[in-house]
């Protein structure tokens, strides 16, 4: 009788683990689909639909990335209060400094502050971005951004392009490495090794 109970218990535990695994797999699939669709809409400059997709991804899994992208789309829709709110939520997430959305959050926080006329605060965030980005990833734009910070004068339309280009390159390199273990962060391929973790 004891052996039957143990077998039933082991069977129940196995079924629970299997169901939890399926649920986790479904969550990851839905999250990835919404993020992919959002980025496709973003590239097509369909910012309203892109934002909706990113918010669906966030509903599925409360990660930093969909909030960072929702802030990005809100910025381009000129909805600065919404962008600010999503950025605050992203920064409050315990995984904020661990994920690859760190630069998107910092960059767009600087842009929002600068567009709101909060020059001193915007430049301070931009300096943090420059220091951190230069530490972990190579950029042909970083010197131009750093020059704006040192000069204390920002050409906002140019900065928008420079930041988005840098952020996009970093995210693509990170996603490539996470998916295939190749690219910029592959220390075995002869590629530059990047810096370290975020300061």
C-alpha positions as MATLAB code, in Angstrom:
seq = 'XXXXXXXXXXXXXXXXXXXXXXXXXXXXXXXXXXXXXXXXXXXXXXXXXXXXXXXXXXXXXXXXXXXXXXXXXXXXXXXXXXXXXXXXXXXXXXXXXXXXXXXXXXXXXXXXXXXXXXXXXXXXXXXXXXXXXXXXXXXXXXXXXXXXXXXXXXXXXXXXXXXXXXXXXXXXXXXXXXXXXXXXXXXXXXXXXXXXXXX';
ca = [
       0.000    0.000    0.000;
       2.859    2.352    0.885;
       4.435    1.711   -2.533;
       1.177    2.601   -4.316;
       0.932    5.878   -2.409;
       4.502    6.758   -3.272;
       3.895    5.954   -6.937;
       0.720    8.094   -6.960;
       2.558   10.931   -5.237;
       5.436   10.718   -7.718;
       2.949   10.654  -10.597;
       1.118   13.729   -9.287;
       4.375   15.625   -8.847;
       5.406   14.697  -12.394;
       2.081   15.884  -13.801;
       2.351   19.193  -11.871;
       5.873   19.788  -13.181;
       4.766   18.939  -16.705;
       1.806   21.351  -16.529;
       3.997   24.109  -15.073;
       6.512   23.543  -17.856;
       3.786   23.777  -20.506;
       2.424   26.991  -18.955;
       5.902   28.511  -18.876;
       6.475   27.514  -22.487;
       3.145   29.084  -23.509;
       4.049   32.308  -21.679;
       7.433   32.516  -23.411;
       5.875   31.820  -26.807;
       3.182   34.481  -26.380;
       5.680   37.001  -24.984;
       8.103   36.417  -27.870;
       5.316   36.673  -30.455;
       4.052   40.011  -29.100;
       7.578   41.425  -28.843;
       8.385   40.301  -32.397;
       5.149   41.768  -33.758;
       5.727   45.009  -31.843;
       9.218   45.398  -33.289;
       7.886   44.706  -36.786;
       5.261   47.427  -36.317;
       7.946   49.720  -34.858;
      10.121   49.318  -37.952;
       7.078   50.110  -40.121;
       6.507   53.229  -37.954;
       3.080   51.945  -36.868;
       3.721   53.182  -33.354;
       0.165   52.820  -32.022;
       0.018   49.125  -32.950;
       3.605   48.585  -31.813;
       2.787   50.021  -28.398;
      -0.308   47.797  -28.139;
       1.819   44.727  -28.919;
       4.464   45.665  -26.348;
       1.805   46.176  -23.685;
       0.333   42.745  -24.538;
       3.822   41.272  -24.062;
       4.021   42.990  -20.682;
       0.646   41.553  -19.657;
       1.926   38.084  -20.496;
       5.258   38.488  -18.691;
       6.202   41.487  -16.539;
       9.680   42.089  -17.962;
      11.579   45.351  -18.466;
      11.823   45.104  -22.274;
       8.135   45.623  -23.134;
       7.991   48.630  -20.796;
      11.108   50.089  -22.410;
       9.579   49.609  -25.859;
       6.204   51.004  -24.729;
       8.109   54.087  -23.534;
       9.924   54.265  -26.877;
       6.700   54.145  -28.888;
       5.054   56.653  -26.547;
       7.972   59.026  -27.105;
       7.584   58.780  -30.881;
       3.832   59.317  -30.496;
       4.760   62.472  -28.553;
       2.970   61.112  -25.472;
       5.664   62.136  -22.994;
       3.612   61.501  -19.813;
       3.028   57.875  -20.888;
       6.697   57.474  -21.866;
       7.720   58.819  -18.467;
       5.354   56.420  -16.684;
       6.637   53.348  -18.541;
      10.236   54.386  -17.893;
       9.514   54.733  -14.162;
       7.915   51.286  -14.113;
      10.890   49.813  -15.978;
      13.372   51.368  -13.543;
      11.370   49.997  -10.597;
      11.645   46.444  -11.943;
      14.241   44.435   -9.945;
      15.768   43.164  -13.216;
      16.238   46.673  -14.658;
      20.062   46.674  -14.511;
      20.397   43.012  -15.488;
      18.611   43.049  -18.826;
      19.609   44.423  -22.184;
      16.885   47.096  -22.043;
      18.994   49.196  -19.667;
      20.263   51.455  -22.461;
      16.835   51.854  -24.055;
      15.455   53.018  -20.709;
      18.369   55.392  -20.031;
      18.443   56.770  -23.573;
      14.723   57.442  -23.737;
      14.660   58.834  -20.217;
      17.254   61.381  -21.359;
      15.234   62.157  -24.500;
      11.996   62.619  -22.541;
      13.664   64.961  -20.040;
      15.333   66.992  -22.793;
      12.110   67.242  -24.795;
      10.320   68.425  -21.633;
      12.900   71.218  -21.314;
      14.604   69.643  -18.279;
      18.057   70.134  -19.737;
      20.167   69.647  -16.591;
      18.424   66.390  -15.641;
      18.445   65.149  -19.240;
      22.167   65.789  -19.647;
      22.888   64.011  -16.337;
      21.017   60.902  -17.515;
      22.716   61.160  -20.910;
      26.128   61.230  -19.192;
      25.208   58.072  -17.267;
      24.210   56.489  -20.588;
      27.525   57.493  -22.232;
      29.615   56.193  -19.330;
      27.769   52.862  -19.096;
      27.484   52.253  -22.856;
      31.154   52.978  -23.441;
      31.986   50.438  -20.761;
      30.097   47.515  -22.316;
      29.787   48.030  -26.078;
      31.608   49.660  -28.983;
      29.893   52.592  -30.704;
      30.779   54.939  -33.526;
      28.138   57.370  -32.204;
      29.249   57.562  -28.600;
      31.859   60.287  -29.154;
      29.195   62.498  -30.796;
      26.804   61.937  -27.904;
      29.572   62.518  -25.337;
      30.467   65.774  -27.120;
      26.882   67.008  -26.715;
      27.061   66.174  -23.007;
      30.410   67.972  -22.538;
      29.245   70.983  -24.532;
      25.950   71.103  -22.662;
      24.068   71.636  -25.936;
      21.912   68.995  -27.573;
      20.680   68.745  -31.134;
      17.578   66.722  -30.215;
      16.657   65.351  -33.678;
      20.263   64.233  -34.224;
      20.477   62.785  -30.698;
      17.289   60.763  -31.304;
      18.888   59.121  -34.345;
      22.250   58.507  -32.637;
      20.694   57.000  -29.519;
      18.253   54.757  -31.373;
      21.058   53.524  -33.633;
      23.297   52.690  -30.652;
      20.522   51.096  -28.628;
      19.333   49.006  -31.576;
      22.878   47.768  -32.334;
      23.431   46.802  -28.695;
      20.096   44.974  -28.449;
      20.694   43.085  -31.697;
      24.189   42.018  -30.614;
      22.904   40.888  -27.228;
      19.961   38.988  -28.713;
      22.316   37.343  -31.235;
      24.643   36.200  -28.480;
      21.794   34.949  -26.275;
      20.304   33.035  -29.192;
      23.417   31.664  -30.916;
      26.430   32.422  -28.674;
      28.031   34.279  -31.583;
      28.801   37.903  -32.364;
      30.260   40.782  -30.388;
      30.143   39.028  -27.007;
      31.568   35.705  -28.245;
      35.001   35.741  -26.619;
      36.065   32.652  -28.603;
      35.472   34.111  -32.069;
      38.161   36.759  -31.980;
      35.533   39.501  -31.712;
      36.101   42.275  -29.190;
      35.064   41.124  -25.755;
      32.925   44.033  -24.617;
      33.468   45.426  -21.179;
      31.859   43.898  -18.176;
      28.635   44.178  -16.372;
      26.882   47.504  -16.028;
      28.484   49.858  -13.496;
];
